Amino acid sequence: MMSGLAVLCLLLLQTGAHGFRLGGNSVTHQQITENAILNMTTQVCRALAMAEGKDFKFPPPPFTAESVALACETTKSSKTFHKTISLIREKNKMVDYYFFWSAKHHFDDETFTEGRDVIVKGLSSVKASIKQGKLAAGREQLGKILHTLQDFYSHSNWVEMKNEQPNSNLIRANTIIGNIDKNRPTCRNCDGDNCMNNILEDVLQDKILTTGYFSYFFPSKPKGKCSHGGKADQTSRIEPKGGINKDAFDSNHGYLHLQATKLAEAATTELLEDVRQAAGDKSFLRFLGITRGKPLCFVIDTTGSMMDDITEVKRVTSSLIDSKVVTEDEPSVYILVPFNDPEFGPLIRTTDPEAFKKSINSLTADGGGDAPEMSLSGLQVNFMITKVLGFRRRRQSDDNQQEEQQQYRMLRSDSQVYRDLADASGGQFIEVTKSELPKATSIITESSSASLVTLLQATRNAGNAENFPFTIDETVTSLTIYITGRSVSFTLISPSGVAQSSTNVSGPLIITSCSVGNFQTVQLNTQVGLWEIKMMSTNPYTLKVVGKSPIDFLFDFLDVEGLTGGYYVIDSRPKAGVNGSMQVTITGSTSAVVREASLVESSGSGVVNGSVEAQGGGEFLVHFDRIPSVDFVVLVKGQSSNTSNILFQRQSNTNIRASTLTVTAADINSILVPGTPLSIPFTVSTTGAGGTFSIQVTNDRGFSPAFPSSLSLETGGRASGTVTITAPLNTTSGSDVTLTIQAEAPGGTDTNYALKRLTVLRTVTDFIPPVCQLHSLQSNCSSNCSLLTWELSVLVTDGANGTGVDRVSITQGNGTLNTSLAGGDNGTMLVSYVSTCCSPDVELGVVDHVGNVGTCFYTVRAGTTNSTQAPNTQAVGSLSTKAVQSFLLCISILILGLITSEAVIN
């Protein structure tokens, strides 16, 4: 038996060898995924624009996140769109890392049914997550199943059989994937290095579907079967020798690499279209990060101590919501978390601003204590604290007054939690009186624009004089400074050398200055070049310089996959005191380049500079000789264009703390079936001293996991454990569970964690979409179409064993749709449609509660004839006709992602 270390090394060595990989000009899984997402997003935005009667301008090829966001009129969401695509790409890539040995995740070894099950189950999970608004879990699952789907076209002989369309049945359960015969020989030896004709002619002629066999360890496979091929595949060394994979141009069937990637991209588009139809256009765009503004979250104290303030809180929050509706900063989602010590919730999440205001206005203040700790269950970066955390002075006896004073001191101590949290997340800790609350909220409203970027941010716990330089580039407008702290003064020096102090409110540099409580905002006359602010204070303070600009950045710390030099994104703290790497992605510009990247101590002057390597596509790899052991932020500088002489400067909002510990949770299965225990192996390693390390496992659903309370590690060693978690039987399908596995070093000197998102999914047995039944059609269309209308009435049902009709929408047509429940246990809907005769066609999208999608097409065009086509589920990619009546055609099919001539895929 091989040692665990040897197995790990082999795994790392071969990461990336199991799918589309980079080799010369070869196309990768990540590129296929991104191209399909950009194209599908463009098509959805175009459909929405047309439905609203707006013109739509296609972005120029090749598509980018910035150009697509611009075409969708959501330029401020380009960063979240970028981030979403990066997450999906990364989860796609990591299938080769976590599931390297799993044949079904790559369609190796003729595991067609098993591979399709991976896709179908994952697809159900994605749809359920979107329906419940759990977008992060859905995005991760989408990336994973896309890898398996794409591998089918590289690892099977689908391309060699000259198929020009994707295999639609790979995303449909209980359908025929193809003509499969696992007992039939499929390959002959390659002619040396030439494998162009190694698949047997009769296999191709009879359309026998096969994939290559793969094994790193053993040269064994069924007699006469094809191999995957490549240096790592031991089966390719026995007869029939060679392989059939099309992962890269230098693969055994690399001459078909481009055809395989095109089909993989078409299949990816097809799956995305299925998700879109199930979710609806607006929800689908929100799932991909295309929104107008940021999420808006309120965490409101409803304890008795808020009795005097709750009315003002309602007024202020309603005003804030109204100020953002129908603007470019309209929130993508509204979240409300009431807390009443020691309870919190229920969490309310909606995209409807009026429904959200109604929820806020229904709050009442009663019960609970005065302590604020439970509000952290609804995290928000800007904290506004009134009257010292709700403390009320009342006329009481001397004993009660002493008790009250003790409570006051405790509450002041508790406020440090909020200060630390605001500092760590890049927010503000604002202390105001009740009368100052509206003014403070107004300032926070102005600071919540989705286009604001951070140019400089610093925290000083011991106030003293210090100078802070910052650079303003030509893309920055609305230059603003935020300062929190008491008795803080400053002097500004502009790029032209002009100075102005904070006591001079009529100078040339400051447009406006406003103070409320401990919070001060200063709006500056924007000048391009190097600025300096000299801070003077004997008290702790925070300084933040922001502006509006399209240029921003994303970053992820990386770990090494193995000796091949590949990297993967880590979701926890980076390793402290050792060298490390980071990926930086520029957003908002296709011409901006990174010249410098540094790790800057949050509360000091220490800086670790990195070396920058351009990777193409706005991505840059940065290497550091050392990761700081204290809190730090990321500072990036670069050029906005080739002609720019001024470097842009951007800084991360959040503080980062490295660790000598590493916690890794195996990404084996992320679907949690109610009532069925799920085991998750994890490892803890340290680069520091050994000892007994405490283990704590928490989740945001209140489930009770089983796990070891501690692990023993030697110095520089590692240890393993297992977490077992079970979702109750009544847990809603589509709910997500964020599992946190935390390890703490002896004495609490260091901690780190691993996050794992799980999706609760009940076993799906309904794979049949709803169908339409004609109820009535009235048409009197003539040559003057604008003066006449036609009407349609349809009954939409989901069958006796279905989950019920969830939604009916117009996917084609300009008429008016109305729906009503028609009775029955399966959510049968009566649909009426009215349109002018100038729009003679309508297509309805019908979706059931588990996301099965059907479409029904009707037309009143003259010349339409009656025909009947029996359902045919035996032929791959066949269309199933549900009903055909006079001038009506109702079809339940899989909609392919069609690409117009203007929408060129890059």
N, C-alpha and C positions, 0 to 999 in steps of 0.2 A: 504494500500500500504506500502511495506517495505521501510525503509529509504535507501539512497544510501550507507551509511556506512555499514548497515546490509547486503545488497546485496554483497558489496565488500568483507566483512568478510567471507560470505558463499562461495563465489567464491574461495577465497584463501584457505579456509579449504579443498576444494574438488579438487584442482588442482592435476592432475595426476591420478584421479580415473576413467578416461574415455578412457583408452587404455592400451597397454602392460605396466606393471609397475613393479617396483622392489619389490620383496617379497621373501626372502630366495634366492633360485637359479633361480628365475624367470627371463625371458629374457625381456629386455626393448625395446622400439621403437629405442632408440639410438644405442643399440647393433645390432639390426636387420639392421638398416641403414648402420652402419659402415661396418659390415660384407659384405653386398652386394656391397658397393662401393669398398672395397679392392679386392674382388673377380673379379668384372667387370674390374677394372683397370688392374689387372694382366692379364686377358684374352685379353684386348686390346693391352697391351704391347707385349704380346706373338705374337699376330697377326701381329703387325708391324715388330717385329723381324724376323718372318718367311718370310714376304713379302720382307724384305731386305736381305734375305739369311743368317741371323745370328742365332746362337744358343740362346736358351732362357732357363734359369734356374729358375724353380719355387722357390719362397721363402719357407722356412720351415713353417709348421703350428705351432701355429696360426699366420695368417698374421697380420702384423703391417704396419703402414704408412712407417716406416723406411725400413722394409724388402721389401715391394712392390716397393718403390722408388729405392732401390738398384737393384732389379730385372729389373726395367725399365731403368737402367743406368742413373738415374737422382737423385743421392743421395743428391745433393744440394737443391732439391725441397721438401725434406721431411718436412720442416717446413711449407711451403705454402700448401702442401698436408694435413698436420695435421690441419692447420688453416681452410682449406676449409671443411674438414670433420666435424670439430667442429661447424662451422657455420651451415651446413646442419642439423646436429644433434640437435642443439639448436633450430632452426626454427621448426623442427619436434616436439620437446618437447613443444614449446610454443603454439601449436594448442590447447592443453589442458587448457592453461591459457586464451587465447583470444577468443577461440571458444568453451568454456565449455558447453554453453547452446545451441549450434547449432547442431541439430540432424544430419543434412546432412554431417557435417564434421567428423562424427563418424559412419555413416551408422546406426544410431539408428532409431527406429520408422518406419522401413521398407522404409526409404528414399533412395531407390536404384537409381532411376533416378537422383535425386538431388545430391546424393553423387558422382555418376559417372560424372555429369556435373562439379562438383568442380575439379575432377581429370583431365578431358579432357581439360577444359579451362586453368587450371594451366599448363598442359603439353604443350599446344600450346604456352603459355607465355614463358616457359623455352626454347623451341626451337627457338622462335623469338628472345629472349635475346641473345642466343649463336650466332645466325646468325649475329646479330648486334654488337657482341663483348662486350655486357653488362653482364659480367659474374657474378658480385656480385648479381644483381637483379635475375638472373636465379637460382643461388644457393639458395637464400632465398626461392624462389617459389618452388623449388624442395623439400626442407625440409618439407614445408607445405603439399604438395599433397601426399608425401609419408606417412605421418601420417594417412590421410584419407584412402589411399589404404590399409595400414597394418591393420587398425581397422576392415576392412571388414571381415578378417579371424578370428578375435577374437569375433566379435559381431554378426556374422551371423551363420547359420547352415551349411555353406559350408563344414566345416570339418566333422560335424556329418553325412553328406550325403556321406562320404567316398570318396570325391574328392581328388585326389593325385596331381593334377596340378592346378596352379592358374587360376582364372577367367580372361582370356585375354580380354574379352569384357569390362572390367572396364576401360581400357585405349583407347577404341574405341567408338566414338560417333555413334549414329544411329544403334546400334547393340542390340541383345537380351541379357540382363544380366542373365536371368534365368526365370524359371517358377514361377511367382509371383501372389499370390491371397490374396489381403489385406482383403477380407471378410471371409476367411477361418480360423477356429480355428487352432492353431499351437502347443499349449502346454497344459499340465495338471499340477496339483500341484506336487511339489517335495515331495519325501518321507522323510519328516523331513529335514535334512541337505543334504540328498542324492538326487542330481538332475540328475543323469546319464541317467535316462529314462523319463525325463519330456517332451521331444519333441514327439508329437504323431507319432505313427508308420506309418500311412498312409501319413503323411507329408514327412517323409523320403523316403518312398517307391515311392511316386509320384514325388519326387525331387522338392517339393515346397520350394522355397527360402524364408527365413524369417530372421528378426533380432529382437533383444530384444527392448522393449520400456523402456524409462528412463524418470524419473522426480524426481527432488530433492524436489519439493514443494508439488505436488498433487498426491495422490494415484489413478490415473485414466489412463485407457488404453482401447483399443477396446476389446470387449468380446472374451475370449478364446485365446488371444495373449500372446506370451512369453514376459518376462521382461528381462532387462539387468542383474539385480541382484546386490547384494552387499548392504552394510549398508546405502549408500547414496541414493539408488533407492527406492522411495516410492511406485512405481508400483509393486515391487516384494512382497509387503505385502498384495496385494489383489489377488484373484484367477484369473488365475492360479498362485500360489505362487512360489517364487524361481526365478532363472534366467539361462541364457545360456552363459554368457560371459566367455572367456578363457584368460582374461588379465593376470592372475598369477596362480600359482599352487594352491592357496587357494581360487580361484574363484569358482562359482557354477559348471562350466564345466572345472575346472582346470586340470582334468585328461587328457584333450586334449590340454593343453597349448603348449607343445612342437610341436605337429602337426601343431597347428595354427601358431606358430612362424616360422616353416620351410616353410609353404606355403606363409607367409607374406614376408619372405626373398626371396623366388623364384619369387614372384610377383614384389618385389622391383628390383630384377635383370632384370626381363622382361621389366619393365619400363625404366631402365637405358639402356638396349640394344636398345630400341626404340629411345631414345635420342641419343645414339651413332650412330645409323644408319642414323639419320637425320643430325647430325652434322659432321660426318666423324671422323675417329680415332684420328687424331692429334688435331682437335678442341675439341673433347670430353676430351682428356687428359688435354688440357689447361684449360678447364672448371673446372676440378677437381683439378687444381693446380699442375699438373705434367708437369714441364717445365725444361729446362736446366738452365736458369739464371733468373735474375730479369728483370722487364720491364725497358726499357731505354727511358727516356723522355728528350727532349730538348725544352726549352722555349727561343726563340730567338727574340731579339729586332730588328725590321726591320724599325725603324724610321730613319729619315735623319741623325741623329747624329751618326748612325752606319755605315755611308758610308765608312769610312776608315777601319772599322773592319770586315765587312761582308765577305770579301774574306777569311780572316784568320779564321773566324768562320767556314766557309764551309770546309776549309781544315782540321781543327782540328776535327770537328765532323765526317767527312768521315773517317779520320784515326782511330778514336775511334771505329767506327762501324766495319771497316775492321779487327781491332785487336781482335774482339770478335766472328766473324763469324766462325762457325765450331770449337768452343771450348766449354769447359764445362760451360763457362760463357756467351754463346750466349744468348742475351736477348730473353725473351719469347714474347715480343711485343715491337714495336717501336712507340713512340708517339712524334708528333711535334706540338707545339703551337706557331705560330708566333704572336707577339703582336706589334701593331703600335698605340700608345696612341692617342685616347682613345679606339680604337677597338682592338680585339684580335681574333685569329682564321683565317681560319677554322682549327679545330683540325683534324690532320691526324693520323690515327692509322692503322698499318699494321704489318704483320709478315714477310714481304719480305724486307730484308736489302737493296737490290738494288733499289727497288721502294722508300724506305725511303730516300736513298741518293739522288735520283733524285728529290724528293720533296724539300730537303734542298738546293740543288744546284739551284733550280728555284727561290729562295728567292731573293728579291731586297730590297735595303734600300732607302726609300723615305718617305716624309711627317712626320706627327706626331710631338710630342714634346719630351722633354728630360726626363720627369718624368717617374719613373719605376713602378708606382702603378699597371698598368694593367697586368704586368707580373705575378702577384699573381693569376690571373685567371688560370694559368697553373703551379701549385705548383710543385717545385722541391727542394729537401733538400739541395743540394750543390749549392751555389751561387758564381759565379766568376764575379766580377765587374771590368771593365777596365776603367781607367782614371776617377775615381770618378763618376761612373754612366753615362758615355757617355758625360761628360761636355767637351766642346771644348773652348779653349781660342783663340780669334780672335782679330785682330787689329781693334779697334773701337774708337770712341770718348770717352771723359772722362765720359759723361753721360751714354753711353752704357756700359762702363766698370763698373760703379757703379751698373747698373742694372744686369750685368753679375755676379758681386760678390754677390749680393743678391740672385740670382738664385743658385749660387754655395752653399751658406749656406743652402738654402732650400733642395737642392739635398743631401747634407751631412746628413741633418735631416731625409730625406726619407730613407736613407740607413739603419737607425735603424730598419725599418720594416723588412728588409732582415735579419739583425742580430738576431732579436727576433724570426723570423720564423725558421732560421737555428738552433738556440738554442733549440727551442721547439720540432723540428722534429729530432734532433740528427744529423744534417748536419753541414756543414762548411760554414762560410762566408769568402770568400777569395778576397782580394783586390790586383789586379795585373795590370801591364801595358800591353799594347798590345803585346809587344815583349815577355812578360813572359807567355802569354796565353797558348802556346803549352806545356811548361813545367808544368804549373799548371794542365792542362787537363790530362797530362800523369800521374800525381800523383793521380788525382781523379779516373782515369781508374783503377789503381792498388787497389784503396780502394773500388771498386764496386763489388768485388767478392761475389758471392752468399753464400760462406761458411764462411765469416767473422762474428765473434761474438764480441759483446762489453763486455769488462771486467770491464772497469771503464770509467765514463764520468762525468765531473764537469764543471761548469761555475762560474766564479768569476768576478763580475762587478767592484769591488774595489780591485785592485791588491795588494797583500801582500804575505809574506812568509807563506807557508802551506805545510804540509806533507800529501801524499796520499798513503796508502798501497793498494796492490792488489795481489791476489793469482793466480799463474799459475799452472794449473794441467797438467797431462801427456798427455792429448789429444790435447794440444794447440801447434801450430806451427806458424811460420811467425809472431812473436810478434812485433807489431808496435805501436808507439806513434804518435798521431797527436796533434799539438798545433797551435792555432790561436791567434795572439796578437802581439803587438810591444814590443820589448825590454824585452823578457821573457827568463830567464835562469833557469836551473834546475840541480839537482844532483840525479843520480840513485844509488840505493843500491840493490845489487843482494841478493838472498837467502843465498849465502855463505858469505855475508858481504862485498864484494868488492864494492867500490864506484867509480863513474866516473861522472865528471861534463860535462855540455853541451859544454864547451869551449875546452874540450879534445877530439878531433875527432879520436885519435889513441888508445884509451883505450880498455880493454877486453870486455866491455859490449855492446858497440855500433858497429854494423856492418857498417851501412851507415847513414848519416844525410844529409838532403836536405832541403833548404829553398827557397821559392819563394813568393814575396810580404810579406804578414803578416802570411804566412802559413809555418809550419815546420813539416817534417816527420822524424822519427827516427826509424830505424829498429834495433832490439836488438837480441843478442844471447839468444835464449830461454833456460831458466833454470827453472826447476820445483821448486815451493816453494813460499814463501812470499817475494814480492818485495816492494820497497818503492821509490817514487819519491818526491823530495823536490822542490817545485816550488817557484821561487823568481821573483816578478814583482811588479812594481808600477802602471801598466796599467791593464785594463780588459783583460781576456784571457779565452780560453776554452781548456780543456784537455780531450783527448780521447785515451784509450788504447784498441787495438783490436788484434785479432789473428784468425787464421784458426782453426776450431774445428767442429766436427759433433754435439756436444752437445750444445743445445740452449734451449730456453723456450718460451712459449706463456703464456699470462695471461689475465684474464678478471675479472673485478669487478662484484660482484653479489649483488642482492637484495633478500630479503626473500619473498617467494611465500605466506606464511601464517603460521598458527600455526603448520602445519605439519612439518615445518623445511626445506622445499624444497627451492631451489635457482633458480634464472634465471639470465642470463647475461644482464647487462645494457649497452646500446650503448652510453651513455652520461657520464658526469662527476659524480664521486661518491659523496656521501654526506660528507660534511666537518665537522670536529669537533665531530663526533660521531663514534661509533664502526662500523666496516664493515668487509666484507669478500671478498676473492679473490680466483679464481681458477687458479692454475699454472699447465701447461702441459709441461713435458720434451719432447723435440724432439731430434732425432738423436741417441737415445740410449734406449734400453729396460731394461738396468740394472741400470741406473743412478737414484738416489733418492735425493729428496730435504730435507735438514736438517734445513736450516734457510731461512727465507724470511723477508725482511725489506723494509720500505718506507723511503727513504733518501732524505732530502731536497736538491734541485738542486743547490742552491746557498749558502748553509750553511752546518752546521755540525749536524743538528738535525736528529735523527733516531727514527722510531717507529718499534719495532720488533713484529713479528707475531708468533702465534702458528700454527704449521704445522700438518695436518692430512692426511695420505696417503689414497687415494681412490681406488687405483688399476689402472692398465693400464697406468702408467706414469702420473696419475693425482693426484693433491694434493690440499686440501682445507686449506686455510690460514685465520685465524681470527685475526683482529687487534682491540685493545681497542679504538683506535682513528685514524681517517684519518686526516692527516695534512691539515691545512688551507692555506699553502703556496705550491708553485710548488714543486713536488717531482718526484723521479724515483723509480723503483722497482729493488731491489737487491736480487738475489737468490744465495744461496750457497748449495752445496751438494756433494755427493760422486758419482764418475763416475762408480764405481763398488764396490763390497763387499770387495775386496782386496786393494782398494786404500786408502792410508793414507793421501792424500792431497785433501782438499775440492776444488771443482771447483767453480768459481765465474763468474756470468753472470749478466749483468745489462741491463735494458731496454734503448732503444735509445731515446724514446720520453719523454718529460716532461709531467706530469699529474697535473692538477689543479682541486681540489675538489670544491664543491659549496654547499651553504645552500639551493639552489633551486633544485627542481626536475621537469622536464618536461616529460610527458608521452603522446605519441600519440597512439591511439587505432589502433591495427593491424587488422582491420575489413576486408578491401579489399585493395589489392595492385595492382590491374589491372585497368588501366585508359583507357577507351574507347574514342577515339577521338570524340569531340563534345558533350560528356556526362559529366555533372558535377559530381565530386566525393567529398563527404563530409567526413572529417576526424576529429572526436572529439579528443580533447586533454585536459590535465589537468596540472595545475601549482600548486605546493605546496612549502612551505618554512618552515624551522625549525628556521628561524630568525624573524626579525621584519616584520610587515605588511605594507601595503601602496598600492600605485598604481604601478603596474609592467608593463613595456612596452613590447609589443609583436611585433616581427618582423618575417615574414615568407618569405623565399627566396627559389629559386630552380635554378638548373643549366641549365634549358631550356628556361629561360626567359618568362615562362608562368605567367599570372597575377592572383594570388590567392586572394580570399577574406577572411579576418580574422579580428578579433577585434584588435584594436591598443593598447589596454591595458586591464588589469584585476585587480580588487581590491581584495586583500587578507588581512585577519586578521593575527595577529601575530600567527605563527605556523599553519596557515590555508591553504586552497586550493581553487581553482576556476577552472571553465571549460570554454572552448571555442570550436569553430569549424572552421576549414579551409576548404574552397571549392576551388577546382582547376579544370580547364577544359583544355584539350589538343586540339589544333586546329585540324580541320578536316583533314588537309594535313600532320599531324605528321606521321612519318614512324613507321610502326608496328615493335615492338621489341626495340624501343628506351626506355631508362630508364630515370626516373626523380628522382633526389635526392632532397627531400623536407626537409628543415631545419626549425624547429619551435624554435625560441629563445625567452627566457624571460629574462628581465633585471630588477634588483631590483631598487628601488628608488635611484636616485643619481648615478646610474651606478656602484654601489659598488660590484655587483655580477651578474653573468650571468650563464645560463645553457641552454641546447638545447635538442631537440629530433630529430633524423634522421629517415626518412621513405623513402624507395626506392619503386618507382612505376614503373610498366612496361606498356608502351603504347601498346595496343593490339586491332587491328581492329577485329570486330566480324568475327569469322571463320565460313564459310559455306561449305568449301571443306574438307571432311573427307575421300575421296577416294584416294588411292595411285596411282601413274602412273602405266601403264601396258606396256608390251613388245609385239611387233608383229614381227614375223620372216620375215626378208627380203630375206636372202639367207644363205645357208650353203654349204661350200665346204670342203670335207674331203676325204683323200686318205690314211688313216692310216692303217699300216700293223704291222708286228711283230717288225720291226726295227724302233721304235717310234722316236728315236733321230734324224733321218734323214728326217722326214716328218712333215708337219704342217697341221693344219686345220684352217679354217677361218669362221667367223660368222658375219653376218650383221643383226642388229635389229633396228626397229623403236620404240622409247619410246615416248608414248603420255600420256597426262593427261586429256583427254576428253574435250568436248566442254565447260563445266562449271568449269573446273579445274583451278587452279592458275598457271599451267605451270610447266614443268620439270625444276628443278633447278640443279640437279647434278646426275651423273651416275658414279659409282665406282665399282671396283672389290672387292668382299668380299670373293671370293674363286677362285683360279686359278693363274697360273704363266705366263700368256700371256701378250700381249701388247694391251692396250685399247686406242682407239681414238674416240672422239666425235665431232660432228658438228651440227649446227642448221639446221633443215630440213624445216624451214619456218612455217608459221602459227602463230596465235596469242597466243597459249598456250605453246610456247617454246618447240615444238616437236624436239627431238634429233635423229640423225642417229648415231648409235653406231657400230663401227667395232672392231672386236677382232681377234687376231692371236695368236696361241699357237702351241707348238710342240705337237705331238701326245702322248708324255709321260705325258702330263697334259690334260687328255681328258674331264675334267669337268670345268665349269665356273659358278659362281654365281655372278650376277650383283645386286648391291643395287641401287634402283632408288628412288629419293626423289623429291617431289614438293616444291613449294615456301613456303608452310606453314608447312613443315616438315612431311607430310604423307609419310610413308616408304613402299616400295614394294620391293620384290626380284624376280629375274628371274633366273632360273637354267637351264643350257643346258649341254648336254653330247654327246659324240660321241662313247661311249662305245658300243661294240658289244652286241647284245642280248636285247637291249632296245625295248620295244614294245609300240605300240600306245594305248592310252586310253584317255577317256574324262570324266572329273568329273565336273558336273554342280556346279556353285557357291552355297554355302549353308551358309547363314548368320543366320539361325534360331537356329542351334545347337551351344552351347557355345564352343568356342575353335576350331571351324571347320576351315579347310584350304580351300581357294578359288582358284581353278585352273583357270587360265586365258586362256591358250592355250596349246595344246599338238600337236606336229607335229613329222615327222619322226626323230627319234633319238634326239628329243628336248623336254624339259619339262620346261615351263615358269610358275612360280607360284608367286602369290602375297599373302604373308602371314605375320604374326607376328612372328619374330624370337625370340625364347625363349633363355634365357641365359643359355647355356649348360655348365656344369662344368665337366672338365676332372678329371680323377682319381687322378692326381697329385695335383689338385687345391682344397685342403680341406678347407672348410669353417669353420672358428673358431667360 
